[in-house]
Amino acid sequence: MDGVNFLIKKLNNYPVIKVSLLVIIVALVVLSGIKIGEIAGKFMYYILVK
């Protein structure tokens, strides 16, 4: 559960607009396919961890 708390803290640092855009992007990625989702997932993970 530490990962979830970490993500929530990270998201709290961003404005609501950015979080909304992030959710929309994730939704689009999920709809567009698993392969693109994997790439975007790694990209997002890289951004959040850095």
C-alpha distance matrix in Angstrom:
0.0 3.8 5.3 5.3 6.5 8.7 10.0 10.9 12.6 14.4 15.6 16.8 19.1 20.8 23.4 22.9 25.5 23.7 20.5 22.8 24.6 21.4 20.6 24.2 24.3 21.3 23.1 26.3 24.9 23.5 27.0 28.9 27.6 25.2 26.9 26.8 23.1 22.4 24.3 22.8 19.2 20.1 21.9 19.0 16.6 19.5 20.0 16.5 16.2 19.8
3.8 0.0 3.8 5.4 5.2 6.1 8.6 9.9 10.6 12.2 14.2 15.3 17.0 19.1 22.1 22.2 24.8 22.7 19.9 22.8 24.3 21.1 20.9 24.7 24.4 21.8 24.1 27.1 25.5 24.7 28.3 29.9 28.7 26.2 27.5 27.1 23.6 22.6 24.0 22.5 19.0 19.4 20.8 18.0 15.3 17.7 18.0 14.4 13.7 17.0
5.3 3.8 0.0 3.8 5.5 5.0 6.2 8.6 9.9 10.4 12.2 14.2 15.7 17.2 20.3 20.3 22.5 20.1 17.4 20.2 21.3 17.9 17.9 21.5 21.0 18.3 20.8 23.6 21.9 21.2 24.9 26.3 25.1 22.7 23.9 23.3 19.9 18.9 20.3 18.7 15.2 15.7 17.1 14.3 11.7 14.3 14.8 11.3 10.9 14.5
5.3 5.4 3.8 0.0 3.8 5.4 5.1 6.2 8.7 9.8 10.5 12.3 14.5 15.8 18.4 17.9 20.3 18.4 15.3 17.8 19.4 16.3 15.7 19.5 19.6 16.9 19.0 22.1 20.9 20.1 23.5 25.3 24.6 22.5 24.2 23.4 19.8 19.5 21.0 18.9 15.7 17.0 18.1 14.8 13.0 16.0 15.8 12.3 13.0 16.4
6.5 5.2 5.5 3.8 0.0 3.8 5.4 5.1 6.2 8.6 9.8 10.5 12.7 14.8 17.5 17.4 20.3 18.6 15.7 18.5 20.5 17.7 17.5 21.3 21.6 19.4 21.6 24.7 23.8 23.2 26.6 28.4 27.8 26.0 27.5 26.4 22.9 22.7 23.8 21.5 18.5 19.4 20.1 16.7 15.0 17.4 16.7 12.9 13.4 16.4
8.7 6.1 5.0 5.4 3.8 0.0 3.8 5.5 5.2 6.2 8.6 9.9 11.1 13.2 16.4 17.0 19.5 17.2 14.9 18.2 19.5 16.5 17.1 20.8 20.5 18.5 21.3 24.0 22.7 22.7 26.2 27.5 27.0 25.0 26.0 24.8 21.6 21.0 21.6 19.4 16.6 17.0 17.3 14.1 12.2 14.1 13.4 9.6 9.8 12.7
10.0 8.6 6.2 5.1 5.4 3.8 0.0 3.8 5.4 5.0 6.1 8.5 10.0 11.1 14.1 14.3 16.5 14.1 11.5 14.6 15.9 12.8 13.3 17.0 16.8 14.9 17.6 20.3 19.2 19.3 22.7 24.1 23.8 22.1 23.3 21.8 18.5 18.5 19.1 16.5 13.9 14.9 15.0 11.5 10.3 12.8 11.6 8.0 9.5 12.5
10.9 9.9 8.6 6.2 5.1 5.5 3.8 0.0 3.8 5.4 5.1 6.1 8.8 10.2 12.6 12.3 15.2 13.6 10.8 13.7 15.8 13.4 13.4 17.2 17.8 16.2 18.4 21.4 20.9 20.8 24.0 25.7 25.8 24.5 26.0 24.3 21.1 21.5 22.1 19.2 16.9 18.3 18.1 14.4 13.8 16.2 14.5 11.0 12.9 15.4
12.6 10.6 9.9 8.7 6.2 5.2 5.4 3.8 0.0 3.8 5.5 5.1 6.7 9.3 12.2 13.0 16.0 14.2 12.2 15.6 17.4 15.2 16.0 19.6 19.9 18.7 21.3 24.0 23.4 23.8 26.9 28.4 28.5 27.2 28.3 26.4 23.4 23.5 23.7 20.9 18.7 19.5 18.9 15.4 14.6 16.2 14.2 10.7 12.1 14.0
14.4 12.2 10.4 9.8 8.6 6.2 5.0 5.4 3.8 0.0 3.8 5.4 5.4 7.2 10.7 12.0 14.2 11.8 10.2 14.0 15.0 12.6 14.1 17.5 17.3 16.4 19.3 21.6 20.9 21.7 24.9 25.9 26.2 24.9 25.6 23.6 20.8 20.9 20.7 17.8 16.0 16.6 15.5 12.1 11.7 12.9 10.6 7.3 9.4 10.9
15.6 14.2 12.2 10.5 9.8 8.6 6.1 5.1 5.5 3.8 0.0 3.8 5.3 5.3 8.1 8.5 10.9 8.9 6.8 10.4 12.0 9.9 11.1 14.5 14.9 14.3 16.8 19.2 19.1 19.9 22.7 24.1 24.7 23.9 25.0 22.7 19.9 20.7 20.5 17.3 15.8 17.2 16.0 12.3 12.8 14.5 11.9 9.1 12.1 13.6
16.8 15.3 14.2 12.3 10.5 9.9 8.5 6.1 5.1 5.4 3.8 0.0 3.8 5.4 7.4 8.3 11.5 10.5 8.9 12.1 14.2 13.0 14.0 17.2 18.0 17.7 19.9 22.4 22.6 23.3 26.0 27.5 28.3 27.7 28.8 26.4 23.7 24.5 24.3 21.0 19.6 20.9 19.6 15.9 16.4 17.8 15.0 12.2 14.7 15.9
19.1 17.0 15.7 14.5 12.7 11.1 10.0 8.8 6.7 5.4 5.3 3.8 0.0 3.8 6.8 9.3 11.7 10.1 9.8 13.3 14.6 13.4 15.4 18.3 18.5 18.6 21.3 23.3 23.2 24.5 27.2 28.3 29.1 28.4 29.1 26.5 24.1 24.7 24.0 20.8 19.8 20.5 18.7 15.4 15.9 16.5 13.3 11.1 13.5 13.8
20.8 19.1 17.2 15.8 14.8 13.2 11.1 10.2 9.3 7.2 5.3 5.4 3.8 0.0 3.8 6.5 8.1 6.3 6.7 10.1 11.0 10.4 12.7 15.1 15.4 16.1 18.6 20.3 20.6 22.2 24.6 25.5 26.8 26.5 27.2 24.3 22.2 23.2 22.3 18.8 18.4 19.5 17.3 14.1 15.5 16.2 12.7 11.2 14.3 14.5
23.4 22.1 20.3 18.4 17.5 16.4 14.1 12.6 12.2 10.7 8.1 7.4 6.8 3.8 0.0 3.8 5.4 5.5 6.6 8.9 10.2 10.9 12.8 14.7 15.7 16.9 18.8 20.4 21.4 23.0 24.9 26.0 27.7 28.0 28.8 25.7 23.8 25.3 24.4 20.7 20.7 22.2 19.8 16.7 18.6 19.4 15.8 14.7 18.0 18.1
22.9 22.2 20.3 17.9 17.4 17.0 14.3 12.3 13.0 12.0 8.5 8.3 9.3 6.5 3.8 0.0 3.8 5.5 5.1 6.1 8.7 9.8 10.6 12.4 14.2 15.3 16.6 18.4 19.9 21.1 22.8 24.3 26.2 26.6 27.9 24.9 22.7 24.7 24.2 20.5 20.4 22.4 20.4 17.1 19.2 20.6 17.3 16.0 19.5 20.2
25.5 24.8 22.5 20.3 20.3 19.5 16.5 15.2 16.0 14.2 10.9 11.5 11.7 8.1 5.4 3.8 0.0 3.8 5.4 5.1 6.2 8.6 9.9 10.6 12.3 14.2 15.4 16.6 18.3 20.0 21.3 22.5 24.7 25.6 26.6 23.3 21.7 23.9 23.1 19.3 19.9 22.0 19.6 16.7 19.4 20.5 17.2 16.7 20.4 20.8
23.7 22.7 20.1 18.4 18.6 17.2 14.1 13.6 14.2 11.8 8.9 10.5 10.1 6.3 5.5 5.5 3.8 0.0 3.8 5.4 5.1 6.1 8.7 9.9 10.4 12.2 14.2 15.2 16.3 18.3 20.0 20.8 22.7 23.2 23.9 20.7 19.0 20.9 19.9 16.1 16.7 18.5 15.9 13.1 15.8 16.8 13.4 13.2 16.9 17.2
20.5 19.9 17.4 15.3 15.7 14.9 11.5 10.8 12.2 10.2 6.8 8.9 9.8 6.7 6.6 5.1 5.4 3.8 0.0 3.8 5.4 4.9 6.2 8.7 9.8 10.5 12.3 14.3 15.2 16.5 18.5 19.9 21.4 21.7 22.9 20.0 17.7 19.6 19.2 15.5 15.3 17.6 15.7 12.3 14.6 16.4 13.5 12.3 16.1 17.2
22.8 22.8 20.2 17.8 18.5 18.2 14.6 13.7 15.6 14.0 10.4 12.1 13.3 10.1 8.9 6.1 5.1 5.4 3.8 0.0 3.8 5.4 5.1 6.3 8.6 9.9 10.6 12.4 14.2 15.4 16.7 18.4 20.5 21.3 22.8 19.8 17.8 20.3 20.1 16.3 16.6 19.3 17.5 14.5 17.2 19.1 16.4 15.6 19.4 20.6
24.6 24.3 21.3 19.4 20.5 19.5 15.9 15.8 17.4 15.0 12.0 14.2 14.6 11.0 10.2 8.7 6.2 5.1 5.4 3.8 0.0 3.8 5.4 5.0 6.1 8.5 9.8 10.5 12.2 14.2 15.3 16.3 18.6 19.6 20.6 17.3 15.9 18.4 17.7 13.9 15.0 17.5 15.3 12.8 16.1 17.5 14.8 15.0 18.8 19.5
21.4 21.1 17.9 16.3 17.7 16.5 12.8 13.4 15.2 12.6 9.9 13.0 13.4 10.4 10.9 9.8 8.6 6.1 4.9 5.4 3.8 0.0 3.8 5.5 5.1 6.1 8.6 9.9 10.5 12.3 14.3 15.2 16.8 17.2 18.2 15.2 13.2 15.4 14.9 11.1 11.5 14.1 12.2 9.4 12.4 14.3 11.9 11.8 15.5 16.7
20.6 20.9 17.9 15.7 17.5 17.1 13.3 13.4 16.0 14.1 11.1 14.0 15.4 12.7 12.8 10.6 9.9 8.7 6.2 5.1 5.4 3.8 0.0 3.8 5.5 5.1 6.2 8.7 9.8 10.5 12.4 14.2 15.8 16.4 18.1 15.5 13.0 15.6 16.0 12.4 12.3 15.5 14.4 11.5 14.1 16.6 14.8 14.1 17.7 19.4
24.2 24.7 21.5 19.5 21.3 20.8 17.0 17.2 19.6 17.5 14.5 17.2 18.3 15.1 14.7 12.4 10.6 9.9 8.7 6.3 5.0 5.5 3.8 0.0 3.8 5.4 5.1 6.2 8.6 9.9 10.7 12.2 14.6 16.0 17.7 14.7 13.0 16.2 16.2 12.7 13.7 17.0 15.6 13.3 16.5 18.6 16.8 16.8 20.4 21.8
24.3 24.4 21.0 19.6 21.6 20.5 16.8 17.8 19.9 17.3 14.9 18.0 18.5 15.4 15.7 14.2 12.3 10.4 9.8 8.6 6.1 5.1 5.5 3.8 0.0 3.8 5.4 5.1 6.1 8.6 9.9 10.4 12.5 13.8 14.8 11.5 10.2 13.2 12.7 9.3 10.9 13.9 12.2 10.6 14.0 15.8 14.3 15.0 18.4 19.6
21.3 21.8 18.3 16.9 19.4 18.5 14.9 16.2 18.7 16.4 14.3 17.7 18.6 16.1 16.9 15.3 14.2 12.2 10.5 9.9 8.5 6.1 5.1 5.4 3.8 0.0 3.8 5.5 5.0 6.2 8.7 9.8 11.0 11.4 13.0 10.4 8.0 11.0 11.5 8.1 8.6 12.1 11.5 9.5 12.2 14.8 14.0 14.0 17.1 19.0
23.1 24.1 20.8 19.0 21.6 21.3 17.6 18.4 21.3 19.3 16.8 19.9 21.3 18.6 18.8 16.6 15.4 14.2 12.3 10.6 9.8 8.6 6.2 5.1 5.4 3.8 0.0 3.8 5.4 5.2 6.3 8.7 10.4 11.7 14.0 11.7 9.6 13.1 14.1 11.2 11.8 15.4 15.1 13.3 15.9 18.6 17.8 17.7 20.8 22.8
26.3 27.1 23.6 22.1 24.7 24.0 20.3 21.4 24.0 21.6 19.2 22.4 23.3 20.3 20.4 18.4 16.6 15.2 14.3 12.4 10.5 9.9 8.7 6.2 5.1 5.5 3.8 0.0 3.8 5.5 5.1 6.1 8.9 11.1 12.7 10.0 9.1 12.9 13.2 10.6 12.3 15.7 14.9 14.0 17.0 19.1 18.4 19.1 22.1 23.7
24.9 25.5 21.9 20.9 23.8 22.7 19.2 20.9 23.4 20.9 19.1 22.6 23.2 20.6 21.4 19.9 18.3 16.3 15.2 14.2 12.2 10.5 9.8 8.6 6.1 5.0 5.4 3.8 0.0 3.8 5.4 5.1 6.5 7.9 9.2 6.5 5.4 9.1 9.5 7.4 9.1 12.3 12.1 11.6 14.4 16.5 16.4 17.3 19.9 21.6
23.5 24.7 21.2 20.1 23.2 22.7 19.3 20.8 23.8 21.7 19.9 23.3 24.5 22.2 23.0 21.1 20.0 18.3 16.5 15.4 14.2 12.3 10.5 9.9 8.6 6.2 5.2 5.5 3.8 0.0 3.8 5.6 5.7 6.6 9.4 8.1 5.9 9.4 11.3 9.6 10.0 13.6 14.2 13.4 15.4 18.2 18.4 18.6 21.1 23.3
27.0 28.3 24.9 23.5 26.6 26.2 22.7 24.0 26.9 24.9 22.7 26.0 27.2 24.6 24.9 22.8 21.3 20.0 18.5 16.7 15.3 14.3 12.4 10.7 9.9 8.7 6.3 5.1 5.4 3.8 0.0 3.8 5.6 8.3 10.9 9.6 8.8 12.4 13.9 12.5 13.5 16.9 17.2 16.7 19.0 21.5 21.5 22.0 24.7 26.6
28.9 29.9 26.3 25.3 28.4 27.5 24.1 25.7 28.4 25.9 24.1 27.5 28.3 25.5 26.0 24.3 22.5 20.8 19.9 18.4 16.3 15.2 14.2 12.2 10.4 9.8 8.7 6.1 5.1 5.6 3.8 0.0 3.8 7.3 8.7 7.1 7.8 11.2 12.0 11.2 13.1 15.9 16.0 16.3 18.8 20.8 21.0 22.1 24.6 26.2
27.6 28.7 25.1 24.6 27.8 27.0 23.8 25.8 28.5 26.2 24.7 28.3 29.1 26.8 27.7 26.2 24.7 22.7 21.4 20.5 18.6 16.8 15.8 14.6 12.5 11.0 10.4 8.9 6.5 5.7 5.6 3.8 0.0 3.8 5.7 5.7 6.1 8.9 10.5 10.7 11.9 14.5 15.4 16.0 17.9 20.0 20.9 21.9 23.8 25.7
25.2 26.2 22.7 22.5 26.0 25.0 22.1 24.5 27.2 24.9 23.9 27.7 28.4 26.5 28.0 26.6 25.6 23.2 21.7 21.3 19.6 17.2 16.4 16.0 13.8 11.4 11.7 11.1 7.9 6.6 8.3 7.3 3.8 0.0 3.8 5.5 4.7 6.1 8.8 9.7 9.9 12.2 14.0 14.7 15.8 18.1 19.6 20.3 21.8 24.0
26.9 27.5 23.9 24.2 27.5 26.0 23.3 26.0 28.3 25.6 25.0 28.8 29.1 27.2 28.8 27.9 26.6 23.9 22.9 22.8 20.6 18.2 18.1 17.7 14.8 13.0 14.0 12.7 9.2 9.4 10.9 8.7 5.7 3.8 0.0 3.8 5.3 5.2 6.7 8.8 9.8 11.1 12.7 14.3 15.5 17.0 18.8 20.1 21.3 23.0
26.8 27.1 23.3 23.4 26.4 24.8 21.8 24.3 26.4 23.6 22.7 26.4 26.5 24.3 25.7 24.9 23.3 20.7 20.0 19.8 17.3 15.2 15.5 14.7 11.5 10.4 11.7 10.0 6.5 8.1 9.6 7.1 5.7 5.5 3.8 0.0 3.8 5.4 5.2 6.1 8.4 10.1 10.6 12.1 14.1 15.4 16.5 18.2 19.9 21.2
23.1 23.6 19.9 19.8 22.9 21.6 18.5 21.1 23.4 20.8 19.9 23.7 24.1 22.2 23.8 22.7 21.7 19.0 17.7 17.8 15.9 13.2 13.0 13.0 10.2 8.0 9.6 9.1 5.4 5.9 8.8 7.8 6.1 4.7 5.3 3.8 0.0 3.8 5.5 5.1 5.8 8.5 9.6 10.1 11.8 13.9 15.0 16.0 17.7 19.7
22.4 22.6 18.9 19.5 22.7 21.0 18.5 21.5 23.5 20.9 20.7 24.5 24.7 23.2 25.3 24.7 23.9 20.9 19.6 20.3 18.4 15.4 15.6 16.2 13.2 11.0 13.1 12.9 9.1 9.4 12.4 11.2 8.9 6.1 5.2 5.4 3.8 0.0 3.8 5.5 5.0 6.2 8.6 9.8 10.4 12.2 14.3 15.3 16.3 18.2
24.3 24.0 20.3 21.0 23.8 21.6 19.1 22.1 23.7 20.7 20.5 24.3 24.0 22.3 24.4 24.2 23.1 19.9 19.2 20.1 17.7 14.9 16.0 16.2 12.7 11.5 14.1 13.2 9.5 11.3 13.9 12.0 10.5 8.8 6.7 5.2 5.5 3.8 0.0 3.8 5.4 5.3 6.2 8.7 9.9 10.7 12.5 14.4 15.5 16.7
22.8 22.5 18.7 18.9 21.5 19.4 16.5 19.2 20.9 17.8 17.3 21.0 20.8 18.8 20.7 20.5 19.3 16.1 15.5 16.3 13.9 11.1 12.4 12.7 9.3 8.1 11.2 10.6 7.4 9.6 12.5 11.2 10.7 9.7 8.8 6.1 5.1 5.5 3.8 0.0 3.8 5.5 4.9 6.0 8.4 9.7 10.4 12.1 14.0 15.3
19.2 19.0 15.2 15.7 18.5 16.6 13.9 16.9 18.7 16.0 15.8 19.6 19.8 18.4 20.7 20.4 19.9 16.7 15.3 16.6 15.0 11.5 12.3 13.7 10.9 8.6 11.8 12.3 9.1 10.0 13.5 13.1 11.9 9.9 9.8 8.4 5.8 5.0 5.4 3.8 0.0 3.8 5.4 5.1 6.0 8.5 9.9 10.5 12.0 14.1
20.1 19.4 15.7 17.0 19.4 17.0 14.9 18.3 19.5 16.6 17.2 20.9 20.5 19.5 22.2 22.4 22.0 18.5 17.6 19.3 17.5 14.1 15.5 17.0 13.9 12.1 15.4 15.7 12.3 13.6 16.9 15.9 14.5 12.2 11.1 10.1 8.5 6.2 5.3 5.5 3.8 0.0 3.8 5.5 5.0 6.1 8.7 9.9 10.4 12.1
21.9 20.8 17.1 18.1 20.1 17.3 15.0 18.1 18.9 15.5 16.0 19.6 18.7 17.3 19.8 20.4 19.6 15.9 15.7 17.5 15.3 12.2 14.4 15.6 12.2 11.5 15.1 14.9 12.1 14.2 17.2 16.0 15.4 14.0 12.7 10.6 9.6 8.6 6.2 4.9 5.4 3.8 0.0 3.8 5.5 5.1 6.3 8.8 10.0 10.8
19.0 18.0 14.3 14.8 16.7 14.1 11.5 14.4 15.4 12.1 12.3 15.9 15.4 14.1 16.7 17.1 16.7 13.1 12.3 14.5 12.8 9.4 11.5 13.3 10.6 9.5 13.3 14.0 11.6 13.4 16.7 16.3 16.0 14.7 14.3 12.1 10.1 9.8 8.7 6.0 5.1 5.5 3.8 0.0 3.8 5.4 5.1 6.1 8.5 10.0
16.6 15.3 11.7 13.0 15.0 12.2 10.3 13.8 14.6 11.7 12.8 16.4 15.9 15.5 18.6 19.2 19.4 15.8 14.6 17.2 16.1 12.4 14.1 16.5 14.0 12.2 15.9 17.0 14.4 15.4 19.0 18.8 17.9 15.8 15.5 14.1 11.8 10.4 9.9 8.4 6.0 5.0 5.5 3.8 0.0 3.8 5.5 5.2 6.0 8.5
19.5 17.7 14.3 16.0 17.4 14.1 12.8 16.2 16.2 12.9 14.5 17.8 16.5 16.2 19.4 20.6 20.5 16.8 16.4 19.1 17.5 14.3 16.6 18.6 15.8 14.8 18.6 19.1 16.5 18.2 21.5 20.8 20.0 18.1 17.0 15.4 13.9 12.2 10.7 9.7 8.5 6.1 5.1 5.4 3.8 0.0 3.8 5.6 5.3 6.1
20.0 18.0 14.8 15.8 16.7 13.4 11.6 14.5 14.2 10.6 11.9 15.0 13.3 12.7 15.8 17.3 17.2 13.4 13.5 16.4 14.8 11.9 14.8 16.8 14.3 14.0 17.8 18.4 16.4 18.4 21.5 21.0 20.9 19.6 18.8 16.5 15.0 14.3 12.5 10.4 9.9 8.7 6.3 5.1 5.5 3.8 0.0 3.8 5.6 5.4
16.5 14.4 11.3 12.3 12.9 9.6 8.0 11.0 10.7 7.3 9.1 12.2 11.1 11.2 14.7 16.0 16.7 13.2 12.3 15.6 15.0 11.8 14.1 16.8 15.0 14.0 17.7 19.1 17.3 18.6 22.0 22.1 21.9 20.3 20.1 18.2 16.0 15.3 14.4 12.1 10.5 9.9 8.8 6.1 5.2 5.6 3.8 0.0 3.8 5.7
16.2 13.7 10.9 13.0 13.4 9.8 9.5 12.9 12.1 9.4 12.1 14.7 13.5 14.3 18.0 19.5 20.4 16.9 16.1 19.4 18.8 15.5 17.7 20.4 18.4 17.1 20.8 22.1 19.9 21.1 24.7 24.6 23.8 21.8 21.3 19.9 17.7 16.3 15.5 14.0 12.0 10.4 10.0 8.5 6.0 5.3 5.6 3.8 0.0 3.8
19.8 17.0 14.5 16.4 16.4 12.7 12.5 15.4 14.0 10.9 13.6 15.9 13.8 14.5 18.1 20.2 20.8 17.2 17.2 20.6 19.5 16.7 19.4 21.8 19.6 19.0 22.8 23.7 21.6 23.3 26.6 26.2 25.7 24.0 23.0 21.2 19.7 18.2 16.7 15.3 14.1 12.1 10.8 10.0 8.5 6.1 5.4 5.7 3.8 0.0
